[in-house]
C-alpha cells in the first residue's frame, strides 16, 4: 500500500541573536547537499535585503519598510514553485531586527511586527505548506553577556559591563518576546527552543531545529556536526576591545585593531567536527 506524501512545511527560524543561530546555520550549510533533495534552505546570503529592511524597521518603525519587503521576498522565493515537493527552512536572525544594544535599538519590540509580516507573506505565497516558527532562546545572563561582547567588537560601545547589563535587562527576557510574537502571528504555531537544551542534540542547535521537519528516516545520522560558530571574544579580549573603544584613536583605526585582534584570537568562524 502506498503511503500518502508528507505534508510540506515551512519552518521559519528568525532568531534570536546569540542563541546558537550561527552554529545552527553552519550545520545547514555544511550539509546542504544532503538536505537539498528534502529542504529548500534560505539563510542570510539569500535574505540580506529582507534582513536590512527588518533591521531598519527596528531602528525607525517606518511602516514603509514593511511594504518594501514584498518585492525583496518575491525575489528570494522566485524559484520556489508549487510543484516543488520540498520543505522550506528559513533561518536568519536579522528577520527579528537588530540585536538589542545596537545604537537606537534597546529591545526586540520590532520583532513581533516583522515576524508577523513575514508569516503573513509566507502563508499567502505558500498556502499548501504548514507554517511554523521556531525561536531559539537563551538564559538572560548568558544572553546579555554574549550580546555585550558582540557589540564591543561590532561598534564603538563605551559602556562597561555593569552599565550595559542594567540598561538592557528588559531586553533579555526572550520568553516575553516569544509570547508577544506568538500573539502577533496566531494561529501560526510558535515554539521556543532554549539553547541550554538544543546544545545537547548530537548536531547541536541545527539538529534540534531540523527536528521540526519531517525528514527521511536515517538522514539526520548522515549529517556532519560543526564546532560552535561565531564564537565570542574571551573576557580578556573583551577588555581589550573596551579599552580601544574608550581610547583616542579614530574610529577606522579602532575597528581595524579590533578586527586584527579577533582574527589572531580565532574569534568568529567555525569548523567541521569529526564524528566519533
N, C-alpha and C positions, 0 to 999 in steps of 0.2 A: 504494500500500500504506500503510495507516495505521500510524503509529509507536506503540509502546506508551507509555502515560503515564509520565512521570518519577516515580521513587520519591520519596515525601515525606521530607523531612529535618527534624530538629531540630538547630539549631546553638546550643549553649549557650556564651556568652561571659561568664564570671563574673569577669573581671579579667585582670590585676591592676591595682590603682590606679596612677595616674601613668605609664601606658604608652600614652597616646593614646586612652583609653577615651571621654573626653568628646568629643573630635573625631570619633571613630567614631560615637558615638550622635547627634551633631548631624547627620551625614550621613544616618543612618537617619530621623531625624525630619523634616528638611527635605524629603526625598524620599519621605515616607510615602505620598503619593497615588499616585505611580508604582509604588511597591513593593507597595502593598496588594493588588492582584489576585494577587500571586505569593507574598507572605510575610506572615504574621501576626507583628507585631513587638511585643515586650514589653520595656519598659525600667523605670527606677526609678519612674516615675509609676504603673506598674501593679504593681510588685513591692515597694513601700515597706514593707509589713508583713512580707513574707518577709525582706527585707534587714535589718530591725530584729531579727528573730529570729536571723539569722546573725551579726550584729554582737554581739548579746547572748551568743550561744554563744562567740564569740571571747574575750569577757571572762570568762565564768564556767564554760564547759564543762559547762553544765547540760543533760543529755540531754532533759529535759522540753521544752526549747525546740525541739528537733528534732521532737518529736511534735506540737507546736503548729503546725508548718509545714504539716501536711497540710491543715488547714482553709483556711489562707491560700492555699496553692497551688490548692486546689479553686476558690476564689473567683476567682483570677487567670484560670484557664483554663475557667471555667464556660461560656463561649460558643463554645468550640472543639469542634466535633463531629467524629466520624469521617468524615462526608461532606465536610468542608472539604478541598479539594484542595491547599491551600497548604502551603508550608514554614512552619516556626516558627523565629523568631530571638529569642533571649533574651539581652539584653545589660545586665548590671548588676554592677558590681564589688563592690557590697555583699554579694553572694552568697558572696564569699570571706572575709567578716568585715570587721573594721576594718583600715584602713591601719596597719601596724606603726608604732609611735611614739606612737599614741594611748594615753592613760593605761590601764595594766594590760594592754596588748597589745604584745608585743615581737617577735612573729614571725607567720607565716602558718600556724601549727600547726593552727588550726581549719579551714583551707580544704579539706584533703583530706576531712575529715569532712562539712562542709556540702555540698560539691560532690558527693560520693559519694551523699549522702542525696537531693539534688535529682535526680541522674541516675537513681537507683532509682525515684523517683516518676514521672519523665517516661517511663521505659521501661515502667512498668506502665500508665500512663494512655494513652499513645500507642504501642501495640505495632506499628502499621503505619507508623511513622516510623523512619528510620535516625538514631540519636542520635550526635552527636559533640560534643566540647568543644574550643574554641579559647581558648587563654590568651595574651594579649598580654604581652610581657615587655620588659625594658629593661636596658641595662648597669648594673652595680651602682653605680658612682659617680654617674651621671646620676640614677638612681632615688632614691638616698639623698638627694641634694641637693634634688630635687623634693619628696620627702616631708618633708624638714626645713622648707622654705619653706612648704609647705602647713600644717604643724602650727603654725608660728609665727603664722599668721593664725587658725587654727581654734580654738586654746585657749591658755592662758597658759603656753606652753612657755618655760622659763627657761634651758635648756641652750644653750651655744654650739655652733657647727657641729662643731668637733673632738670635743667630748664626745658629741654626738648620733651622729656617724658611727661612733665607736668602739663605742658601746652597741648600735647597730642593724646592725653589719656583717654578722652572720649572716643577718639577715632579707633582706638584699639579694641573696642567692643565689637568684634566682627560678627558675633552671633546676632547682635541687634541689627546690623546691616542686612544679614541674611533674612531676618524677619521682614524688614522693610521691602526687600527685593521680592520675597515670597508674596507679600501683599500686592505689590505692583504688577507682578506677572501672572497672578492667578487667572485661570486654573492650571497654568503650566507647573508641573512638579519641580520643586527646588530642593536640592539635597546639600547639606553641609558635610564636608569631608575634612575632619581635622588632620593636620599634618602629623600630630602625635600618633595617630592611628595609621595613616597611609604610609608612613615610613616603614612599617612592619611588613608590607607586601613584598614578595620576592623581587618585584620590579619597582618598588618604591611608589611614590605618588602617581607616576604614569600608569602603572599596572592597576592601582586602585581606581583610577578614573576609567580605564578601559573596561573594568568590570561592569560599567553601566551600559555596555553594548552587548548585543548577542553575537559573540564571535564564535567561530567554529571550535568544536572541542579539540583541545591539544594545541591550538595556535599560541596561546599565552606561554606555554612551556618552551616554545621555539624562539621567543623574543629575547633579545640581549638586554641586560641591565646596563645602567650607566652609573658613574660616580655622582656625587652631589654636584649639581650645576650652579653656576653663578655664585660660587662661594664668597661670602662677605669677608671684609678685612678683619684681621685679628684685633684684639684690644690695643696692642702696641701700634699697629699700623693706623688704626682709627685715631689715636692720639697724634700721630704724625700728620694725618690729614687735617685735623683740627688746628694744629699749630700753623700749618701752611695757610689755612683759611683765615686765621687771625693775623697773619703777618702782613708785610707791606709790599709784597711783590704784586705785579699786575695780574689781573685775572687769568690771562692766557698762560703766563708762566706758572701760576699756581696749578692750573689744570694739567699742564704738561708734566710737572713734577709729580703730581698725584698719579697720573697715568703711568709714569715710569716706575714709581714705587709699587703700584698694583701689579704691573707686569713682572717685576722682579720677584714679587711675593707669590705669584701664581693665583692672584685674586681673579675670579670670574672664570669662564670657560668650563670645560667638562672633559671627561674621558670615559671610554668604554671600560666596563668591568668584566673580567672573565668569569664565566660560571665555574663554580667549584666542581 
